[in-house]
């Protein structure tokens, strides 16, 4: 059952990119940047796989990945800008945002200022929520969106490159997957449960 669910999600991501091409990458990355749990770690490597098959270039895949991050960050930024901290603290759970997530992003902004928008776009988890404190703190839009783009561009290049390498070794990876498929699925499931448990626990606290 778990394998079927994972397979369905991956197949959906793949179908979006295959159908819409580079614009599909931008669309999926925009969804992730809107605080919806659709990790870029599952999107960009497949884009890299298609790069290895000659569907589009690595530069195109990375650019549209970064573009999607910027587009998805717009509603999140303005949610913080107009809603303010109190709104996020009261209703953030409906957007899968805990106080801990907000505090984590806050700490980065306070520590590094505008540069945090660049740094955090290259970090898992934090990169998804950094737009909210940026809006709450009313960060200058030109700095925020510029740093968001370039930080996301680097992140996109890294993950797309990983996908390219995976694509170049598809046969080897398929062999390893079939050999250790049950173990891989169990590890992914356990890590997912742990993440959800701690996330929900922190939201309750």
C-alpha positions as protocol buffer text, in pm:
chain_id: "A"
residue {
  index: 1
  type: UNK
  ca { x: 0 y: 0 z: 0 }
}
residue {
  index: 2
  type: UNK
  ca { x: 278 y: 243 z: 96 }
}
residue {
  index: 3
  type: UNK
  ca { x: 466 y: 158 z: -222 }
}
residue {
  index: 4
  type: UNK
  ca { x: 150 y: 225 z: -422 }
}
residue {
  index: 5
  type: UNK
  ca { x: 101 y: 568 z: -259 }
}
residue {
  index: 6
  type: UNK
  ca { x: 464 y: 670 z: -318 }
}
residue {
  index: 7
  type: UNK
  ca { x: 443 y: 543 z: -673 }
}
residue {
  index: 8
  type: UNK
  ca { x: 124 y: 742 z: -732 }
}
residue {
  index: 9
  type: UNK
  ca { x: 276 y: 1067 z: -603 }
}
residue {
  index: 10
  type: UNK
  ca { x: 593 y: 1022 z: -807 }
}
residue {
  index: 11
  type: UNK
  ca { x: 391 y: 930 z: -1115 }
}
residue {
  index: 12
  type: UNK
  ca { x: 180 y: 1244 z: -1071 }
}
residue {
  index: 13
  type: UNK
  ca { x: 490 y: 1464 z: -1048 }
}
residue {
  index: 14
  type: UNK
  ca { x: 639 y: 1294 z: -1352 }
}
residue {
  index: 15
  type: UNK
  ca { x: 319 y: 1332 z: -1554 }
}
residue {
  index: 16
  type: UNK
  ca { x: 300 y: 1706 z: -1477 }
}
residue {
  index: 17
  type: UNK
  ca { x: 657 y: 1764 z: -1594 }
}
residue {
  index: 18
  type: UNK
  ca { x: 621 y: 1539 z: -1897 }
}
residue {
  index: 19
  type: UNK
  ca { x: 296 y: 1709 z: -2001 }
}
residue {
  index: 20
  type: UNK
  ca { x: 389 y: 2073 z: -1934 }
}
residue {
  index: 21
  type: UNK
  ca { x: 767 y: 2051 z: -1974 }
}
residue {
  index: 22
  type: UNK
  ca { x: 968 y: 2327 z: -1809 }
}
residue {
  index: 23
  type: UNK
  ca { x: 646 y: 2509 z: -1714 }
}
residue {
  index: 24
  type: UNK
  ca { x: 547 y: 2197 z: -1520 }
}
residue {
  index: 25
  type: UNK
  ca { x: 868 y: 2231 z: -1315 }
}
residue {
  index: 26
  type: UNK
  ca { x: 779 y: 2594 z: -1238 }
}
residue {
  index: 27
  type: UNK
  ca { x: 424 y: 2496 z: -1144 }
}
residue {
  index: 28
  type: UNK
  ca { x: 530 y: 2222 z: -902 }
}
residue {
  index: 29
  type: UNK
  ca { x: 801 y: 2438 z: -744 }
}
residue {
  index: 30
  type: UNK
  ca { x: 547 y: 2718 z: -700 }
}
residue {
  index: 31
  type: UNK
  ca { x: 319 y: 2475 z: -517 }
}
residue {
  index: 32
  type: UNK
  ca { x: 604 y: 2385 z: -282 }
}
residue {
  index: 33
  type: UNK
  ca { x: 681 y: 2751 z: -213 }
}
residue {
  index: 34
  type: UNK
  ca { x: 316 y: 2808 z: -117 }
}
residue {
  index: 35
  type: UNK
  ca { x: 381 y: 2601 z: 199 }
}
residue {
  index: 36
  type: UNK
  ca { x: 225 y: 2289 z: 49 }
}
residue {
  index: 37
  type: UNK
  ca { x: 423 y: 1972 z: 132 }
}
residue {
  index: 38
  type: UNK
  ca { x: 542 y: 1884 z: -217 }
}
residue {
  index: 39
  type: UNK
  ca { x: 921 y: 1871 z: -168 }
}
residue {
  index: 40
  type: UNK
  ca { x: 1153 y: 1995 z: -437 }
}
residue {
  index: 41
  type: UNK
  ca { x: 1366 y: 1690 z: -360 }
}
residue {
  index: 42
  type: UNK
  ca { x: 1100 y: 1487 z: -543 }
}
residue {
  index: 43
  type: UNK
  ca { x: 1054 y: 1735 z: -829 }
}
residue {
  index: 44
  type: UNK
  ca { x: 1392 y: 1854 z: -950 }
}
residue {
  index: 45
  type: UNK
  ca { x: 1574 y: 1520 z: -967 }
}
residue {
  index: 46
  type: UNK
  ca { x: 1311 y: 1393 z: -1213 }
}
residue {
  index: 47
  type: UNK
  ca { x: 1364 y: 1711 z: -1415 }
}
residue {
  index: 48
  type: UNK
  ca { x: 1733 y: 1621 z: -1412 }
}
residue {
  index: 49
  type: UNK
  ca { x: 1649 y: 1273 z: -1530 }
}
residue {
  index: 50
  type: UNK
  ca { x: 1471 y: 1426 z: -1831 }
}
residue {
  index: 51
  type: UNK
  ca { x: 1775 y: 1646 z: -1889 }
}
residue {
  index: 52
  type: UNK
  ca { x: 1985 y: 1329 z: -1912 }
}
residue {
  index: 53
  type: UNK
  ca { x: 1743 y: 1207 z: -2181 }
}
residue {
  index: 54
  type: UNK
  ca { x: 1779 y: 1529 z: -2379 }
}
residue {
  index: 55
  type: UNK
  ca { x: 1427 y: 1665 z: -2314 }
}
residue {
  index: 56
  type: UNK
  ca { x: 1563 y: 2003 z: -2208 }
}
residue {
  index: 57
  type: UNK
  ca { x: 1891 y: 2153 z: -2083 }
}
residue {
  index: 58
  type: UNK
  ca { x: 2008 y: 2166 z: -1723 }
}
residue {
  index: 59
  type: UNK
  ca { x: 1999 y: 2546 z: -1740 }
}
residue {
  index: 60
  type: UNK
  ca { x: 1633 y: 2546 z: -1849 }
}
residue {
  index: 61
  type: UNK
  ca { x: 1534 y: 2304 z: -1572 }
}
residue {
  index: 62
  type: UNK
  ca { x: 1717 y: 2505 z: -1302 }
}
residue {
  index: 63
  type: UNK
  ca { x: 1587 y: 2840 z: -1427 }
}
residue {
  index: 64
  type: UNK
  ca { x: 1223 y: 2730 z: -1426 }
}
residue {
  index: 65
  type: UNK
  ca { x: 1272 y: 2569 z: -1087 }
}
residue {
  index: 66
  type: UNK
  ca { x: 1392 y: 2900 z: -945 }
}
residue {
  index: 67
  type: UNK
  ca { x: 1117 y: 3090 z: -1128 }
}
residue {
  index: 68
  type: UNK
  ca { x: 856 y: 2864 z: -971 }
}
residue {
  index: 69
  type: UNK
  ca { x: 1000 y: 2931 z: -625 }
}
residue {
  index: 70
  type: UNK
  ca { x: 965 y: 3305 z: -677 }
}
residue {
  index: 71
  type: UNK
  ca { x: 607 y: 3278 z: -807 }
}
residue {
  index: 72
  type: UNK
  ca { x: 506 y: 3053 z: -519 }
}
residue {
  index: 73
  type: UNK
  ca { x: 668 y: 3284 z: -266 }
}
residue {
  index: 74
  type: UNK
  ca { x: 449 y: 3579 z: -370 }
}
residue {
  index: 75
  type: UNK
  ca { x: 124 y: 3467 z: -199 }
}
residue {
  index: 76
  type: UNK
  ca { x: 319 y: 3342 z: 104 }
}
residue {
  index: 77
  type: UNK
  ca { x: 501 y: 3677 z: 135 }
}
residue {
  index: 78
  type: UNK
  ca { x: 179 y: 3878 z: 113 }
}
residue {
  index: 79
  type: UNK
  ca { x: 5 y: 3645 z: 356 }
}
residue {
  index: 80
  type: UNK
  ca { x: 263 y: 3749 z: 612 }
}
residue {
  index: 81
  type: UNK
  ca { x: 264 y: 4111 z: 490 }
}
residue {
  index: 82
  type: UNK
  ca { x: -109 y: 4170 z: 530 }
}
residue {
  index: 83
  type: UNK
  ca { x: -200 y: 3902 z: 783 }
}
residue {
  index: 84
  type: UNK
  ca { x: 82 y: 3970 z: 1025 }
}
residue {
  index: 85
  type: UNK
  ca { x: 231 y: 3748 z: 1292 }
}
residue {
  index: 86
  type: UNK
  ca { x: -88 y: 3713 z: 1494 }
}
residue {
  index: 87
  type: UNK
  ca { x: -275 y: 3579 z: 1193 }
}
residue {
  index: 88
  type: UNK
  ca { x: -2 y: 3322 z: 1122 }
}
residue {
  index: 89
  type: UNK
  ca { x: 17 y: 3216 z: 1487 }
}
residue {
  index: 90
  type: UNK
  ca { x: -360 y: 3169 z: 1506 }
}
residue {
  index: 91
  type: UNK
  ca { x: -426 y: 3016 z: 1166 }
}
residue {
  index: 92
  type: UNK
  ca { x: -87 y: 2892 z: 1048 }
}
residue {
  index: 93
  type: UNK
  ca { x: -179 y: 2533 z: 1131 }
}
residue {
  index: 94
  type: UNK
  ca { x: -430 y: 2542 z: 846 }
}
residue {
  index: 95
  type: UNK
  ca { x: -139 y: 2615 z: 613 }
}
residue {
  index: 96
  type: UNK
  ca { x: 76 y: 2342 z: 777 }
}
residue {
  index: 97
  type: UNK
  ca { x: 288 y: 2609 z: 947 }
}
residue {
  index: 98
  type: UNK
  ca { x: 375 y: 2562 z: 1313 }
}
residue {
  index: 99
  type: UNK
  ca { x: 506 y: 2828 z: 1550 }
}
residue {
  index: 100
  type: UNK
  ca { x: 833 y: 2639 z: 1549 }
}
residue {
  index: 101
  type: UNK
  ca { x: 857 y: 2677 z: 1170 }
}
residue {
  index: 102
  type: UNK
  ca { x: 795 y: 3049 z: 1200 }
}
residue {
  index: 103
  type: UNK
  ca { x: 1046 y: 3090 z: 1482 }
}
residue {
  index: 104
  type: UNK
  ca { x: 1307 y: 2897 z: 1287 }
}
residue {
  index: 105
  type: UNK
  ca { x: 1268 y: 3127 z: 988 }
}
residue {
  index: 106
  type: UNK
  ca { x: 1260 y: 3431 z: 1220 }
}
residue {
  index: 107
  type: UNK
  ca { x: 1594 y: 3334 z: 1371 }
}
residue {
  index: 108
  type: UNK
  ca { x: 1754 y: 3319 z: 1029 }
}
residue {
  index: 109
  type: UNK
  ca { x: 1620 y: 3663 z: 935 }
}
residue {
  index: 110
  type: UNK
  ca { x: 1736 y: 3818 z: 1262 }
}
residue {
  index: 111
  type: UNK
  ca { x: 2079 y: 3658 z: 1234 }
}
residue {
  index: 112
  type: UNK
  ca { x: 2156 y: 3727 z: 869 }
}
residue {
  index: 113
  type: UNK
  ca { x: 1914 y: 4002 z: 765 }
}
residue {
  index: 114
  type: UNK
  ca { x: 1833 y: 4024 z: 395 }
}
residue {
  index: 115
  type: UNK
  ca { x: 2100 y: 3764 z: 317 }
}
residue {
  index: 116
  type: UNK
  ca { x: 1891 y: 3505 z: 502 }
}
residue {
  index: 117
  type: UNK
  ca { x: 1652 y: 3502 z: 205 }
}
residue {
  index: 118
  type: UNK
  ca { x: 1941 y: 3388 z: -14 }
}
residue {
  index: 119
  type: UNK
  ca { x: 2087 y: 3137 z: 233 }
}
residue {
  index: 120
  type: UNK
  ca { x: 1756 y: 2983 z: 338 }
}
residue {
  index: 121
  type: UNK
  ca { x: 1655 y: 2909 z: -19 }
}
residue {
  index: 122
  type: UNK
  ca { x: 1932 y: 2651 z: -22 }
}
residue {
  index: 123
  type: UNK
  ca { x: 1823 y: 2478 z: 300 }
}
residue {
  index: 124
  type: UNK
  ca { x: 1559 y: 2204 z: 335 }
}
residue {
  index: 125
  type: UNK
  ca { x: 1241 y: 2288 z: 535 }
}
residue {
  index: 126
  type: UNK
  ca { x: 1344 y: 2648 z: 620 }
}
residue {
  index: 127
  type: UNK
  ca { x: 1333 y: 2744 z: 252 }
}
residue {
  index: 128
  type: UNK
  ca { x: 961 y: 2667 z: 240 }
}
residue {
  index: 129
  type: UNK
  ca { x: 863 y: 2899 z: 525 }
}
residue {
  index: 130
  type: UNK
  ca { x: 1106 y: 3191 z: 493 }
}
residue {
  index: 131
  type: UNK
  ca { x: 859 y: 3393 z: 283 }
}
residue {
  index: 132
  type: UNK
  ca { x: 620 y: 3436 z: 578 }
}
residue {
  index: 133
  type: UNK
  ca { x: 857 y: 3613 z: 819 }
}
residue {
  index: 134
  type: UNK
  ca { x: 984 y: 3814 z: 522 }
}
residue {
  index: 135
  type: UNK
  ca { x: 631 y: 3942 z: 468 }
}
residue {
  index: 136
  type: UNK
  ca { x: 569 y: 3994 z: 839 }
}
residue {
  index: 137
  type: UNK
  ca { x: 891 y: 4195 z: 869 }
}
residue {
  index: 138
  type: UNK
  ca { x: 796 y: 4378 z: 548 }
}
residue {
  index: 139
  type: UNK
  ca { x: 1128 y: 4303 z: 387 }
}
residue {
  index: 140
  type: UNK
  ca { x: 1204 y: 4511 z: 81 }
}
residue {
  index: 141
  type: UNK
  ca { x: 1052 y: 4330 z: -213 }
}
residue {
  index: 142
  type: UNK
  ca { x: 1340 y: 4389 z: -453 }
}
residue {
  index: 143
  type: UNK
  ca { x: 1586 y: 4227 z: -212 }
}
residue {
  index: 144
  type: UNK
  ca { x: 1356 y: 3946 z: -108 }
}
residue {
  index: 145
  type: UNK
  ca { x: 1254 y: 3831 z: -454 }
}
residue {
  index: 146
  type: UNK
  ca { x: 1603 y: 3879 z: -600 }
}
residue {
  index: 147
  type: UNK
  ca { x: 1768 y: 3674 z: -326 }
}
residue {
  index: 148
  type: UNK
  ca { x: 1486 y: 3420 z: -347 }
}
residue {
  index: 149
  type: UNK
  ca { x: 1553 y: 3370 z: -717 }
}
residue {
  index: 150
  type: UNK
  ca { x: 1930 y: 3332 z: -697 }
}
residue {
  index: 151
  type: UNK
  ca { x: 1922 y: 3115 z: -384 }
}
residue {
  index: 152
  type: UNK
  ca { x: 1661 y: 2891 z: -544 }
}
residue {
  index: 153
  type: UNK
  ca { x: 1861 y: 2882 z: -867 }
}
residue {
  index: 154
  type: UNK
  ca { x: 2161 y: 2731 z: -687 }
}
residue {
  index: 155
  type: UNK
  ca { x: 1934 y: 2483 z: -506 }
}
residue {
  index: 156
  type: UNK
  ca { x: 1773 y: 2389 z: -837 }
}
residue {
  index: 157
  type: UNK
  ca { x: 2104 y: 2335 z: -1012 }
}
residue {
  index: 158
  type: UNK
  ca { x: 2219 y: 2099 z: -736 }
}
residue {
  index: 159
  type: UNK
  ca { x: 1905 y: 1883 z: -739 }
}
residue {
  index: 160
  type: UNK
  ca { x: 1875 y: 1882 z: -1117 }
}
residue {
  index: 161
  type: UNK
  ca { x: 2239 y: 1772 z: -1139 }
}
residue {
  index: 162
  type: UNK
  ca { x: 2161 y: 1487 z: -898 }
}
residue {
  index: 163
  type: UNK
  ca { x: 1878 y: 1386 z: -1130 }
}
residue {
  index: 164
  type: UNK
  ca { x: 2111 y: 1395 z: -1430 }
}
residue {
  index: 165
  type: UNK
  ca { x: 2352 y: 1158 z: -1257 }
}
residue {
  index: 166
  type: UNK
  ca { x: 2065 y: 930 z: -1156 }
}
residue {
  index: 167
  type: UNK
  ca { x: 1947 y: 926 z: -1515 }
}
residue {
  index: 168
  type: UNK
  ca { x: 2291 y: 828 z: -1637 }
}
residue {
  index: 169
  type: UNK
  ca { x: 2288 y: 529 z: -1401 }
}
residue {
  index: 170
  type: UNK
  ca { x: 1927 y: 419 z: -1433 }
}
residue {
  index: 171
  type: UNK
  ca { x: 1998 y: 49 z: -1483 }
}
residue {
  index: 172
  type: UNK
  ca { x: 2221 y: 28 z: -1176 }
}
residue {
  index: 173
  type: UNK
  ca { x: 1968 y: 213 z: -961 }
}
residue {
  index: 174
  type: UNK
  ca { x: 1682 y: -6 z: -1080 }
}
residue {
  index: 175
  type: UNK
  ca { x: 1880 y: -313 z: -979 }
}
residue {
  index: 176
  type: UNK
  ca { x: 1948 y: -169 z: -634 }
}
residue {
  index: 177
  type: UNK
  ca { x: 1584 y: -63 z: -593 }
}
residue {
  index: 178
  type: UNK
  ca { x: 1452 y: -413 z: -671 }
}
residue {
  index: 179
  type: UNK
  ca { x: 1710 y: -563 z: -440 }
}
residue {
  index: 180
  type: UNK
  ca { x: 1633 y: -339 z: -143 }
}
residue {
  index: 181
  type: UNK
  ca { x: 1284 y: -211 z: -228 }
}
residue {
  index: 182
  type: UNK
  ca { x: 1116 y: -324 z: 96 }
}
residue {
  index: 183
  type: UNK
  ca { x: 1395 y: -175 z: 309 }
}
residue {
  index: 184
  type: UNK
  ca { x: 1389 y: 155 z: 116 }
}
residue {
  index: 185
  type: UNK
  ca { x: 1011 y: 185 z: 147 }
}
residue {
  index: 186
  type: UNK
  ca { x: 1020 y: 109 z: 521 }
}
residue {
  index: 187
  type: UNK
  ca { x: 1292 y: 370 z: 582 }
}
residue {
  index: 188
  type: UNK
  ca { x: 1099 y: 635 z: 384 }
}
residue {
  index: 189
  type: UNK
  ca { x: 779 y: 550 z: 571 }
}
residue {
  index: 190
  type: UNK
  ca { x: 944 y: 566 z: 916 }
}
residue {
  index: 191
  type: UNK
  ca { x: 1116 y: 897 z: 839 }
}
residue {
  index: 192
  type: UNK
  ca { x: 784 y: 1037 z: 713 }
}
residue {
  index: 193
  type: UNK
  ca { x: 603 y: 929 z: 1030 }
}
residue {
  index: 194
  type: UNK
  ca { x: 874 y: 1079 z: 1251 }
}
residue {
  index: 195
  type: UNK
  ca { x: 858 y: 1409 z: 1062 }
}
residue {
  index: 196
  type: UNK
  ca { x: 478 y: 1429 z: 1083 }
}
residue {
  index: 197
  type: UNK
  ca { x: 477 y: 1332 z: 1453 }
}
residue {
  index: 198
  type: UNK
  ca { x: 727 y: 1599 z: 1554 }
}
residue {
  index: 199
  type: UNK
  ca { x: 561 y: 1858 z: 1331 }
}
residue {
  index: 200
  type: UNK
  ca { x: 215 y: 1797 z: 1479 }
}
residue {
  index: 201
  type: UNK
  ca { x: 358 y: 1784 z: 1832 }
}
residue {
  index: 202
  type: UNK
  ca { x: 527 y: 2121 z: 1792 }
}
residue {
  index: 203
  type: UNK
  ca { x: 206 y: 2270 z: 1648 }
}
residue {
  index: 204
  type: UNK
  ca { x: 11 y: 2150 z: 1953 }
}
residue {
  index: 205
  type: UNK
  ca { x: 272 y: 2295 z: 2186 }
}
